[in-house]
């Protein structure tokens, strides 16, 4: 059985997202908000391109997936896990606040 490595096996160092997804970067530059997630914001040019049929949803999803994975390039396992936990709990102010909240709930019991 032949195994062709995917992007993960090759590493993302060799993947230049700006060149590969130049079309999405150009669209994103024109978005109304600089921190646009291209998911549900009003005035998102990327979402407009999807509605117009000039950009496929699959291409955007690939871009988002690779961009997310590129954040972890060069980090060790512990750093990756810490980054993921902080992202997961960013809505409550990060991992430290989540721990404080959990400790407070345990004291109530």
Biopython code that builds the backbone (N, CA, C, O; Angstrom):
import numpy as np
from Bio.PDB.StructureBuilder import StructureBuilder

atoms = [
    (1, "UNK", "N", (0.844, -1.177, 0.000)),
    (1, "UNK", "CA", (0.000, 0.000, 0.000)),
    (1, "UNK", "C", (0.887, 1.237, 0.000)),
    (1, "UNK", "O", (1.757, 1.376, 0.860)),
    (2, "UNK", "N", (0.679, 2.119, -0.938)),
    (2, "UNK", "CA", (1.415, 3.377, -0.982)),
    (2, "UNK", "C", (0.762, 4.372, -0.052)),
    (2, "UNK", "O", (-0.461, 4.470, 0.040)),
    (3, "UNK", "N", (1.615, 5.107, 0.635)),
    (3, "UNK", "CA", (1.093, 6.144, 1.529)),
    (3, "UNK", "C", (1.653, 7.475, 1.072)),
    (3, "UNK", "O", (2.865, 7.688, 1.074)),
    (4, "UNK", "N", (0.776, 8.350, 0.688)),
    (4, "UNK", "CA", (1.192, 9.688, 0.304)),
    (4, "UNK", "C", (0.975, 10.595, 1.498)),
    (4, "UNK", "O", (-0.147, 10.720, 1.991)),
    (5, "UNK", "N", (2.048, 11.236, 1.971)),
    (5, "UNK", "CA", (1.883, 12.065, 3.161)),
    (5, "UNK", "C", (0.995, 13.263, 2.893)),
    (5, "UNK", "O", (1.011, 13.839, 1.805)),
    (6, "UNK", "N", (0.222, 13.629, 3.901)),
    (6, "UNK", "CA", (-0.604, 14.827, 3.817)),
    (6, "UNK", "C", (0.182, 16.011, 4.324)),
    (6, "UNK", "O", (1.378, 15.899, 4.594)),
    (7, "UNK", "N", (-0.473, 17.135, 4.455)),
    (7, "UNK", "CA", (0.201, 18.350, 4.902)),
    (7, "UNK", "C", (0.780, 18.183, 6.303)),
    (7, "UNK", "O", (1.846, 18.728, 6.592)),
    (8, "UNK", "N", (0.104, 17.443, 7.177)),
    (8, "UNK", "CA", (0.603, 17.276, 8.534)),
    (8, "UNK", "C", (1.942, 16.565, 8.550)),
    (8, "UNK", "O", (2.852, 16.952, 9.284)),
    (9, "UNK", "N", (2.060, 15.513, 7.729)),
    (9, "UNK", "CA", (3.295, 14.755, 7.697)),
    (9, "UNK", "C", (4.435, 15.578, 7.117)),
    (9, "UNK", "O", (5.579, 15.433, 7.547)),
    (10, "UNK", "N", (4.146, 16.428, 6.162)),
    (10, "UNK", "CA", (5.181, 17.251, 5.553)),
    (10, "UNK", "C", (5.580, 18.415, 6.439)),
    (10, "UNK", "O", (6.701, 18.915, 6.354)),
    (11, "UNK", "N", (4.678, 18.835, 7.273)),
    (11, "UNK", "CA", (4.930, 20.011, 8.095)),
    (11, "UNK", "C", (4.451, 21.247, 7.364)),
    (11, "UNK", "O", (4.439, 21.293, 6.134)),
    (12, "UNK", "N", (4.066, 22.224, 8.116)),
    (12, "UNK", "CA", (3.503, 23.418, 7.500)),
    (12, "UNK", "C", (4.556, 24.471, 7.181)),
    (12, "UNK", "O", (4.242, 25.506, 6.594)),
    (13, "UNK", "N", (5.817, 24.210, 7.569)),
    (13, "UNK", "CA", (6.856, 25.174, 7.233)),
    (13, "UNK", "C", (6.931, 25.371, 5.721)),
    (13, "UNK", "O", (7.136, 26.483, 5.236)),
    (14, "UNK", "N", (6.760, 24.265, 4.981)),
    (14, "UNK", "CA", (6.892, 24.342, 3.532)),
    (14, "UNK", "C", (5.640, 24.909, 2.866)),
    (14, "UNK", "O", (5.664, 25.256, 1.685)),
    (15, "UNK", "N", (4.562, 25.000, 3.613)),
    (15, "UNK", "CA", (3.312, 25.515, 3.046)),
    (15, "UNK", "C", (3.260, 27.023, 3.236)),
    (15, "UNK", "O", (3.234, 27.512, 4.365)),
    (16, "UNK", "N", (3.244, 27.743, 2.152)),
    (16, "UNK", "CA", (3.137, 29.187, 2.223)),
    (16, "UNK", "C", (1.678, 29.546, 1.985)),
    (16, "UNK", "O", (1.224, 29.632, 0.845)),
    (17, "UNK", "N", (0.955, 29.754, 3.075)),
    (17, "UNK", "CA", (-0.484, 29.999, 2.975)),
    (17, "UNK", "C", (-0.804, 31.253, 2.174)),
    (17, "UNK", "O", (-1.805, 31.296, 1.460)),
    (18, "UNK", "N", (0.036, 32.267, 2.288)),
    (18, "UNK", "CA", (-0.233, 33.510, 1.565)),
    (18, "UNK", "C", (-0.186, 33.315, 0.053)),
    (18, "UNK", "O", (-0.946, 33.946, -0.682)),
    (19, "UNK", "N", (0.707, 32.438, -0.411)),
    (19, "UNK", "CA", (0.781, 32.180, -1.849)),
    (19, "UNK", "C", (-0.321, 31.230, -2.280)),
    (19, "UNK", "O", (-0.985, 31.452, -3.292)),
    (20, "UNK", "N", (-0.512, 30.170, -1.506)),
    (20, "UNK", "CA", (-1.493, 29.150, -1.860)),
    (20, "UNK", "C", (-2.921, 29.693, -1.830)),
    (20, "UNK", "O", (-3.754, 29.329, -2.660)),
    (21, "UNK", "N", (-3.189, 30.562, -0.869)),
    (21, "UNK", "CA", (-4.536, 31.108, -0.704)),
    (21, "UNK", "C", (-4.543, 32.622, -0.897)),
    (21, "UNK", "O", (-5.207, 33.346, -0.156)),
    (22, "UNK", "N", (-3.804, 33.091, -1.891)),
    (22, "UNK", "CA", (-3.715, 34.533, -2.160)),
    (22, "UNK", "C", (-5.093, 35.134, -2.415)),
    (22, "UNK", "O", (-5.356, 36.276, -2.037)),
    (23, "UNK", "N", (-5.971, 34.363, -3.056)),
    (23, "UNK", "CA", (-7.321, 34.864, -3.337)),
    (23, "UNK", "C", (-8.082, 35.167, -2.050)),
    (23, "UNK", "O", (-8.767, 36.185, -1.956)),
    (24, "UNK", "N", (-7.962, 34.286, -1.061)),
    (24, "UNK", "CA", (-8.666, 34.491, 0.207)),
    (24, "UNK", "C", (-8.035, 35.641, 0.982)),
    (24, "UNK", "O", (-8.742, 36.443, 1.592)),
    (25, "UNK", "N", (-6.706, 35.724, 0.960)),
    (25, "UNK", "CA", (-6.038, 36.834, 1.636)),
    (25, "UNK", "C", (-6.462, 38.179, 1.047)),
    (25, "UNK", "O", (-6.680, 39.141, 1.784)),
    (26, "UNK", "N", (-6.577, 38.244, -0.267)),
    (26, "UNK", "CA", (-7.005, 39.489, -0.923)),
    (26, "UNK", "C", (-8.426, 39.854, -0.516)),
    (26, "UNK", "O", (-8.720, 41.015, -0.228)),
    (27, "UNK", "N", (-9.305, 38.857, -0.495)),
    (27, "UNK", "CA", (-10.683, 39.110, -0.076)),
    (27, "UNK", "C", (-10.723, 39.547, 1.392)),
    (27, "UNK", "O", (-11.416, 40.503, 1.741)),
    (28, "UNK", "N", (-9.983, 38.847, 2.240)),
    (28, "UNK", "CA", (-9.973, 39.154, 3.672)),
    (28, "UNK", "C", (-9.487, 40.577, 3.936)),
    (28, "UNK", "O", (-9.959, 41.236, 4.862)),
    (29, "UNK", "N", (-8.551, 41.045, 3.127)),
    (29, "UNK", "CA", (-8.029, 42.407, 3.273)),
    (29, "UNK", "C", (-9.127, 43.443, 3.062)),
    (29, "UNK", "O", (-9.066, 44.539, 3.619)),
    (30, "UNK", "N", (-10.129, 43.096, 2.260)),
    (30, "UNK", "CA", (-11.208, 44.027, 1.957)),
    (30, "UNK", "C", (-12.385, 43.938, 2.926)),
    (30, "UNK", "O", (-13.353, 44.687, 2.793)),
    (31, "UNK", "N", (-12.311, 43.023, 3.904)),
    (31, "UNK", "CA", (-13.397, 42.881, 4.866)),
    (31, "UNK", "C", (-13.569, 44.150, 5.687)),
    (31, "UNK", "O", (-12.623, 44.914, 5.878)),
    (32, "UNK", "N", (-14.770, 44.362, 6.163)),
    (32, "UNK", "CA", (-15.119, 45.547, 6.933)),
    (32, "UNK", "C", (-14.315, 45.636, 8.236)),
    (32, "UNK", "O", (-13.928, 46.727, 8.655)),
    (33, "UNK", "N", (-14.064, 44.485, 8.872)),
    (33, "UNK", "CA", (-13.348, 44.448, 10.143)),
    (33, "UNK", "C", (-12.004, 43.745, 9.968)),
    (33, "UNK", "O", (-11.923, 42.713, 9.302)),
    (34, "UNK", "N", (-10.955, 44.298, 10.564)),
    (34, "UNK", "CA", (-9.626, 43.706, 10.442)),
    (34, "UNK", "C", (-9.543, 42.336, 11.106)),
    (34, "UNK", "O", (-8.782, 41.477, 10.659)),
    (35, "UNK", "N", (-10.318, 42.123, 12.167)),
    (35, "UNK", "CA", (-10.279, 40.849, 12.880)),
    (35, "UNK", "C", (-11.417, 39.914, 12.461)),
    (35, "UNK", "O", (-11.843, 39.061, 13.239)),
    (36, "UNK", "N", (-11.898, 40.075, 11.250)),
    (36, "UNK", "CA", (-13.001, 39.275, 10.730)),
    (36, "UNK", "C", (-12.631, 37.791, 10.743)),
    (36, "UNK", "O", (-11.533, 37.413, 10.333)),
    (37, "UNK", "N", (-13.553, 36.962, 11.217)),
    (37, "UNK", "CA", (-13.319, 35.512, 11.242)),
    (37, "UNK", "C", (-13.832, 34.850, 9.965)),
    (37, "UNK", "O", (-13.593, 33.664, 9.735)),
    (38, "UNK", "N", (-14.531, 35.614, 9.145)),
    (38, "UNK", "CA", (-15.091, 35.131, 7.881)),
    (38, "UNK", "C", (-16.126, 34.026, 8.110)),
    (38, "UNK", "O", (-16.260, 33.095, 7.315)),
    (39, "UNK", "N", (-16.849, 34.162, 9.217)),
    (39, "UNK", "CA", (-17.870, 33.173, 9.551)),
    (39, "UNK", "C", (-19.255, 33.803, 9.497)),
    (39, "UNK", "O", (-20.122, 33.331, 8.761)),
    (40, "UNK", "N", (-19.472, 34.870, 10.273)),
    (40, "UNK", "CA", (-20.831, 35.417, 10.342)),
    (40, "UNK", "C", (-20.887, 36.938, 10.432)),
    (40, "UNK", "O", (-21.965, 37.494, 10.640)),
    (41, "UNK", "N", (-19.760, 37.625, 10.284)),
    (41, "UNK", "CA", (-19.756, 39.080, 10.406)),
    (41, "UNK", "C", (-20.441, 39.741, 9.209)),
    (41, "UNK", "O", (-20.299, 39.302, 8.067)),
    (42, "UNK", "N", (-21.189, 40.810, 9.504)),
    (42, "UNK", "CA", (-21.788, 41.598, 8.433)),
    (42, "UNK", "C", (-20.665, 42.341, 7.718)),
    (42, "UNK", "O", (-19.749, 42.853, 8.362)),
    (43, "UNK", "N", (-20.732, 42.400, 6.424)),
    (43, "UNK", "CA", (-19.709, 43.089, 5.656)),
    (43, "UNK", "C", (-18.501, 42.228, 5.335)),
    (43, "UNK", "O", (-17.482, 42.744, 4.875)),
    (44, "UNK", "N", (-18.593, 40.931, 5.568)),
    (44, "UNK", "CA", (-17.484, 40.028, 5.268)),
    (44, "UNK", "C", (-17.434, 39.771, 3.764)),
    (44, "UNK", "O", (-18.365, 39.208, 3.187)),
    (45, "UNK", "N", (-16.344, 40.187, 3.144)),
    (45, "UNK", "CA", (-16.181, 40.043, 1.703)),
    (45, "UNK", "C", (-15.955, 38.576, 1.329)),
    (45, "UNK", "O", (-16.338, 38.144, 0.242)),
    (46, "UNK", "N", (-15.331, 37.810, 2.233)),
    (46, "UNK", "CA", (-15.091, 36.385, 1.975)),
    (46, "UNK", "C", (-16.424, 35.642, 1.901)),
    (46, "UNK", "O", (-16.634, 34.837, 0.993)),
    (47, "UNK", "N", (-17.321, 35.905, 2.845)),
    (47, "UNK", "CA", (-18.631, 35.263, 2.823)),
    (47, "UNK", "C", (-19.439, 35.703, 1.600)),
    (47, "UNK", "O", (-20.191, 34.911, 1.033)),
    (48, "UNK", "N", (-19.283, 36.956, 1.198)),
    (48, "UNK", "CA", (-19.961, 37.449, -0.005)),
    (48, "UNK", "C", (-19.468, 36.680, -1.235)),
    (48, "UNK", "O", (-20.261, 36.339, -2.112)),
    (49, "UNK", "N", (-18.161, 36.407, -1.299)),
    (49, "UNK", "CA", (-17.591, 35.656, -2.422)),
    (49, "UNK", "C", (-18.138, 34.230, -2.452)),
    (49, "UNK", "O", (-18.331, 33.660, -3.526)),
    (50, "UNK", "N", (-18.386, 33.660, -1.287)),
    (50, "UNK", "CA", (-18.982, 32.323, -1.234)),
    (50, "UNK", "C", (-20.415, 32.380, -1.762)),
    (50, "UNK", "O", (-20.828, 31.525, -2.546)),
    (51, "UNK", "N", (-21.166, 33.386, -1.332)),
    (51, "UNK", "CA", (-22.546, 33.546, -1.812)),
    (51, "UNK", "C", (-22.591, 33.799, -3.316)),
    (51, "UNK", "O", (-23.491, 33.318, -4.005)),
    (52, "UNK", "N", (-21.617, 34.556, -3.822)),
    (52, "UNK", "CA", (-21.548, 34.859, -5.258)),
    (52, "UNK", "C", (-21.073, 33.664, -6.077)),
    (52, "UNK", "O", (-21.234, 33.645, -7.297)),
    (53, "UNK", "N", (-20.494, 32.676, -5.420)),
    (53, "UNK", "CA", (-19.969, 31.511, -6.127)),
    (53, "UNK", "C", (-18.550, 31.694, -6.648)),
    (53, "UNK", "O", (-18.060, 30.852, -7.400)),
    (54, "UNK", "N", (-17.881, 32.781, -6.262)),
    (54, "UNK", "CA", (-16.502, 32.993, -6.719)),
    (54, "UNK", "C", (-15.484, 32.331, -5.792)),
    (54, "UNK", "O", (-14.300, 32.255, -6.122)),
    (55, "UNK", "N", (-15.939, 31.855, -4.641)),
    (55, "UNK", "CA", (-15.084, 31.130, -3.692)),
    (55, "UNK", "C", (-15.888, 29.965, -3.144)),
    (55, "UNK", "O", (-17.050, 30.129, -2.773)),
    (56, "UNK", "N", (-15.277, 28.791, -3.090)),
    (56, "UNK", "CA", (-15.997, 27.629, -2.569)),
    (56, "UNK", "C", (-15.838, 27.535, -1.053)),
    (56, "UNK", "O", (-14.817, 27.934, -0.493)),
    (57, "UNK", "N", (-16.847, 27.009, -0.420)),
    (57, "UNK", "CA", (-16.815, 26.797, 1.031)),
    (57, "UNK", "C", (-15.669, 25.859, 1.379)),
    (57, "UNK", "O", (-14.977, 26.066, 2.376)),
    (58, "UNK", "N", (-15.464, 24.831, 0.565)),
    (58, "UNK", "CA", (-14.408, 23.852, 0.822)),
    (58, "UNK", "C", (-13.038, 24.517, 0.844)),
    (58, "UNK", "O", (-12.197, 24.184, 1.679)),
    (59, "UNK", "N", (-12.814, 25.456, -0.073)),
    (59, "UNK", "CA", (-11.517, 26.150, -0.123)),
    (59, "UNK", "C", (-11.313, 26.986, 1.139)),
    (59, "UNK", "O", (-10.221, 27.000, 1.706)),
    (60, "UNK", "N", (-12.356, 27.679, 1.577)),
    (60, "UNK", "CA", (-12.255, 28.471, 2.801)),
    (60, "UNK", "C", (-11.980, 27.569, 4.001)),
    (60, "UNK", "O", (-11.149, 27.896, 4.849)),
    (61, "UNK", "N", (-12.674, 26.438, 4.074)),
    (61, "UNK", "CA", (-12.457, 25.512, 5.190)),
    (61, "UNK", "C", (-11.030, 24.965, 5.203)),
    (61, "UNK", "O", (-10.431, 24.823, 6.269)),
    (62, "UNK", "N", (-10.486, 24.660, 4.032)),
    (62, "UNK", "CA", (-9.098, 24.195, 3.932)),
    (62, "UNK", "C", (-8.142, 25.270, 4.425)),
    (62, "UNK", "O", (-7.206, 24.991, 5.175)),
    (63, "UNK", "N", (-8.389, 26.491, 3.997)),
    (63, "UNK", "CA", (-7.568, 27.628, 4.409)),
    (63, "UNK", "C", (-7.595, 27.791, 5.926)),
    (63, "UNK", "O", (-6.550, 27.938, 6.561)),
    (64, "UNK", "N", (-8.796, 27.765, 6.500)),
    (64, "UNK", "CA", (-8.929, 27.949, 7.944)),
    (64, "UNK", "C", (-8.249, 26.820, 8.715)),
    (64, "UNK", "O", (-7.607, 27.058, 9.738)),
    (65, "UNK", "N", (-8.394, 25.597, 8.221)),
    (65, "UNK", "CA", (-7.774, 24.450, 8.887)),
    (65, "UNK", "C", (-6.250, 24.558, 8.869)),
    (65, "UNK", "O", (-5.601, 24.371, 9.897)),
    (66, "UNK", "N", (-5.683, 24.859, 7.705)),
    (66, "UNK", "CA", (-4.230, 24.969, 7.601)),
    (66, "UNK", "C", (-3.694, 26.163, 8.387)),
    (66, "UNK", "O", (-2.614, 26.091, 8.974)),
    (67, "UNK", "N", (-4.441, 27.246, 8.397)),
    (67, "UNK", "CA", (-4.016, 28.423, 9.152)),
    (67, "UNK", "C", (-3.992, 28.103, 10.650)),
    (67, "UNK", "O", (-3.088, 28.524, 11.372)),
    (68, "UNK", "N", (-4.989, 27.359, 11.099)),
    (68, "UNK", "CA", (-5.050, 26.965, 12.512)),
    (68, "UNK", "C", (-3.875, 26.048, 12.859)),
    (68, "UNK", "O", (-3.238, 26.221, 13.899)),
    (69, "UNK", "N", (-3.589, 25.079, 11.994)),
    (69, "UNK", "CA", (-2.485, 24.160, 12.239)),
    (69, "UNK", "C", (-1.139, 24.870, 12.187)),
    (69, "UNK", "O", (-0.207, 24.482, 12.891)),
    (70, "UNK", "N", (-1.028, 25.905, 11.360)),
    (70, "UNK", "CA", (0.235, 26.638, 11.232)),
    (70, "UNK", "C", (0.594, 27.346, 12.533)),
    (70, "UNK", "O", (1.770, 27.595, 12.800)),
    (71, "UNK", "N", (-0.414, 27.674, 13.346)),
    (71, "UNK", "CA", (-0.148, 28.329, 14.632)),
    (71, "UNK", "C", (0.688, 27.441, 15.543)),
    (71, "UNK", "O", (1.411, 27.942, 16.404)),
    (72, "UNK", "N", (0.596, 26.123, 15.362)),
    (72, "UNK", "CA", (1.274, 25.182, 16.247)),
    (72, "UNK", "C", (2.645, 24.753, 15.739)),
    (72, "UNK", "O", (3.363, 24.023, 16.423)),
    (73, "UNK", "N", (3.009, 25.206, 14.546)),
    (73, "UNK", "CA", (4.293, 24.827, 13.950)),
    (73, "UNK", "C", (5.435, 25.289, 14.851)),
    (73, "UNK", "O", (5.498, 26.455, 15.242)),
    (74, "UNK", "N", (6.321, 24.375, 15.170)),
    (74, "UNK", "CA", (7.498, 24.692, 15.979)),
    (74, "UNK", "C", (7.271, 24.619, 17.475)),
    (74, "UNK", "O", (8.214, 24.789, 18.248)),
    (75, "UNK", "N", (6.030, 24.369, 17.905)),
    (75, "UNK", "CA", (5.750, 24.254, 19.332)),
    (75, "UNK", "C", (5.874, 22.805, 19.778)),
    (75, "UNK", "O", (5.621, 21.886, 18.999)),
    (76, "UNK", "N", (6.264, 22.601, 21.030)),
    (76, "UNK", "CA", (6.288, 21.237, 21.553)),
    (76, "UNK", "C", (4.883, 20.867, 22.030)),
    (76, "UNK", "O", (3.975, 21.698, 22.027)),
    (77, "UNK", "N", (4.720, 19.610, 22.440)),
    (77, "UNK", "CA", (3.395, 19.095, 22.810)),
    (77, "UNK", "C", (2.754, 19.932, 23.914)),
    (77, "UNK", "O", (1.579, 20.286, 23.818)),
    (78, "UNK", "N", (3.513, 20.250, 24.957)),
    (78, "UNK", "CA", (2.962, 21.009, 26.089)),
    (78, "UNK", "C", (2.527, 22.409, 25.643)),
    (78, "UNK", "O", (1.480, 22.896, 26.069)),
    (79, "UNK", "N", (3.321, 23.053, 24.793)),
    (79, "UNK", "CA", (2.960, 24.375, 24.293)),
    (79, "UNK", "C", (1.694, 24.330, 23.446)),
    (79, "UNK", "O", (0.852, 25.225, 23.521)),
    (80, "UNK", "N", (1.568, 23.287, 22.646)),
    (80, "UNK", "CA", (0.367, 23.125, 21.813)),
    (80, "UNK", "C", (-0.865, 22.950, 22.692)),
    (80, "UNK", "O", (-1.893, 23.588, 22.459)),
    (81, "UNK", "N", (-0.765, 22.091, 23.699)),
    (81, "UNK", "CA", (-1.900, 21.860, 24.596)),
    (81, "UNK", "C", (-2.278, 23.127, 25.354)),
    (81, "UNK", "O", (-3.462, 23.422, 25.513)),
    (82, "UNK", "N", (-1.286, 23.877, 25.822)),
    (82, "UNK", "CA", (-1.553, 25.128, 26.531)),
    (82, "UNK", "C", (-2.257, 26.119, 25.621)),
    (82, "UNK", "O", (-3.210, 26.777, 26.040)),
    (83, "UNK", "N", (-1.799, 26.232, 24.383)),
    (83, "UNK", "CA", (-2.414, 27.139, 23.411)),
    (83, "UNK", "C", (-3.859, 26.736, 23.141)),
    (83, "UNK", "O", (-4.752, 27.583, 23.104)),
    (84, "UNK", "N", (-4.081, 25.447, 22.955)),
    (84, "UNK", "CA", (-5.446, 24.969, 22.694)),
    (84, "UNK", "C", (-6.369, 25.234, 23.875)),
    (84, "UNK", "O", (-7.510, 25.653, 23.683)),
    (85, "UNK", "N", (-5.885, 24.992, 25.111)),
    (85, "UNK", "CA", (-6.713, 25.234, 26.298)),
    (85, "UNK", "C", (-7.034, 26.716, 26.467)),
    (85, "UNK", "O", (-8.158, 27.078, 26.814)),
    (86, "UNK", "N", (-6.048, 27.565, 26.221)),
    (86, "UNK", "CA", (-6.304, 29.009, 26.320)),
    (86, "UNK", "C", (-7.330, 29.457, 25.292)),
    (86, "UNK", "O", (-8.181, 30.294, 25.595)),
    (87, "UNK", "N", (-7.263, 28.912, 24.075)),
    (87, "UNK", "CA", (-8.261, 29.241, 23.046)),
    (87, "UNK", "C", (-9.641, 28.744, 23.455)),
    (87, "UNK", "O", (-10.643, 29.437, 23.276)),
    (88, "UNK", "N", (-9.677, 27.535, 24.006)),
    (88, "UNK", "CA", (-10.944, 26.928, 24.405)),
    (88, "UNK", "C", (-11.643, 27.756, 25.483)),
    (88, "UNK", "O", (-12.866, 27.894, 25.483)),
    (89, "UNK", "N", (-10.845, 28.303, 26.399)),
    (89, "UNK", "CA", (-11.420, 29.044, 27.516)),
    (89, "UNK", "C", (-11.292, 30.558, 27.357)),
    (89, "UNK", "O", (-11.416, 31.298, 28.333)),
    (90, "UNK", "N", (-11.047, 31.014, 26.145)),
    (90, "UNK", "CA", (-10.889, 32.455, 25.918)),
    (90, "UNK", "C", (-12.168, 33.225, 26.229)),
    (90, "UNK", "O", (-12.112, 34.405, 26.577)),
    (91, "UNK", "N", (-13.304, 32.577, 26.107)),
    (91, "UNK", "CA", (-14.586, 33.219, 26.385)),
    (91, "UNK", "C", (-14.792, 33.573, 27.841)),
    (91, "UNK", "O", (-15.628, 34.417, 28.163)),
    (92, "UNK", "N", (-14.030, 32.929, 28.736)),
    (92, "UNK", "CA", (-14.124, 33.224, 30.170)),
    (92, "UNK", "C", (-12.849, 33.881, 30.682)),
    (92, "UNK", "O", (-12.611, 33.931, 31.889)),
    (93, "UNK", "N", (-12.038, 34.379, 29.771)),
    (93, "UNK", "CA", (-10.832, 35.098, 30.175)),
    (93, "UNK", "C", (-9.588, 34.235, 30.275)),
    (93, "UNK", "O", (-8.606, 34.639, 30.897)),
    (94, "UNK", "N", (-9.612, 33.063, 29.679)),
    (94, "UNK", "CA", (-8.421, 32.211, 29.666)),
    (94, "UNK", "C", (-8.468, 31.094, 30.681)),
    (94, "UNK", "O", (-9.415, 30.962, 31.456)),
    (95, "UNK", "N", (-7.431, 30.304, 30.653)),
    (95, "UNK", "CA", (-7.342, 29.115, 31.481)),
    (95, "UNK", "C", (-7.337, 29.447, 32.974)),
    (95, "UNK", "O", (-7.973, 28.741, 33.757)),
    (96, "UNK", "N", (-6.634, 30.506, 33.384)),
    (96, "UNK", "CA", (-6.567, 30.870, 34.810)),
    (96, "UNK", "C", (-7.954, 31.170, 35.362)),
    (96, "UNK", "O", (-8.296, 30.703, 36.448)),
    (97, "UNK", "N", (-8.749, 31.933, 34.641)),
    (97, "UNK", "CA", (-10.105, 32.243, 35.094)),
    (97, "UNK", "C", (-10.978, 30.999, 35.120)),
    (97, "UNK", "O", (-11.820, 30.849, 36.006)),
    (98, "UNK", "N", (-10.785, 30.105, 34.156)),
    (98, "UNK", "CA", (-11.558, 28.866, 34.137)),
    (98, "UNK", "C", (-11.224, 28.027, 35.365)),
    (98, "UNK", "O", (-12.115, 27.428, 35.966)),
    (99, "UNK", "N", (-9.949, 27.979, 35.742)),
    (99, "UNK", "CA", (-9.549, 27.227, 36.952)),
    (99, "UNK", "C", (-10.174, 27.842, 38.199)),
    (99, "UNK", "O", (-10.698, 27.132, 39.058)),
    (100, "UNK", "N", (-10.114, 29.188, 38.292)),
    (100, "UNK", "CA", (-10.718, 29.862, 39.455)),
    (100, "UNK", "C", (-12.211, 29.567, 39.536)),
    (100, "UNK", "O", (-12.746, 29.315, 40.616)),
    (101, "UNK", "N", (-12.871, 29.600, 38.398)),
    (101, "UNK", "CA", (-14.300, 29.317, 38.347)),
    (101, "UNK", "C", (-14.577, 27.891, 38.812)),
    (101, "UNK", "O", (-15.491, 27.663, 39.604)),
    (102, "UNK", "N", (-13.793, 26.934, 38.324)),
    (102, "UNK", "CA", (-13.975, 25.528, 38.696)),
    (102, "UNK", "C", (-13.728, 25.323, 40.187)),
    (102, "UNK", "O", (-14.460, 24.579, 40.839)),
    (103, "UNK", "N", (-12.703, 25.977, 40.731)),
    (103, "UNK", "CA", (-12.430, 25.862, 42.170)),
    (103, "UNK", "C", (-13.585, 26.420, 42.983)),
    (103, "UNK", "O", (-13.974, 25.845, 44.000)),
    (104, "UNK", "N", (-14.132, 27.544, 42.533)),
    (104, "UNK", "CA", (-15.278, 28.141, 43.215)),
    (104, "UNK", "C", (-16.491, 27.229, 43.201)),
    (104, "UNK", "O", (-17.209, 27.137, 44.197)),
    (105, "UNK", "N", (-16.726, 26.560, 42.096)),
    (105, "UNK", "CA", (-17.856, 25.620, 41.994)),
    (105, "UNK", "C", (-17.641, 24.420, 42.902)),
    (105, "UNK", "O", (-18.588, 23.920, 43.507)),
    (106, "UNK", "N", (-16.384, 23.951, 43.002)),
    (106, "UNK", "CA", (-16.090, 22.800, 43.877)),
    (106, "UNK", "C", (-16.289, 23.148, 45.337)),
    (106, "UNK", "O", (-16.698, 22.291, 46.120)),
    (107, "UNK", "N", (-16.012, 24.389, 45.726)),
    (107, "UNK", "CA", (-16.209, 24.813, 47.118)),
    (107, "UNK", "C", (-17.689, 24.872, 47.484)),
    (107, "UNK", "O", (-18.061, 24.650, 48.636)),
    (108, "UNK", "N", (-18.527, 25.173, 46.497)),
    (108, "UNK", "CA", (-19.968, 25.272, 46.740)),
    (108, "UNK", "C", (-20.600, 23.941, 47.049)),
    (108, "UNK", "O", (-21.674, 23.882, 47.647)),
    (109, "UNK", "N", (-19.952, 22.886, 46.653)),
    (109, "UNK", "CA", (-20.558, 21.541, 46.823)),
    (109, "UNK", "C", (-20.448, 21.042, 48.205)),
    (109, "UNK", "O", (-20.905, 19.938, 48.500)),
]
sb = StructureBuilder()
sb.init_structure("model")
sb.init_model(0)
sb.init_chain("A")
sb.init_seg("    ")
for serial, (resi, resn, name, xyz) in enumerate(atoms, 1):
    if name == "N":
        sb.init_residue(resn, " ", resi, " ")
    sb.init_atom(name, np.array(xyz, "f"), 0.0, 1.0, " ", f" {name:<3s}", serial, name[0])
structure = sb.get_structure()
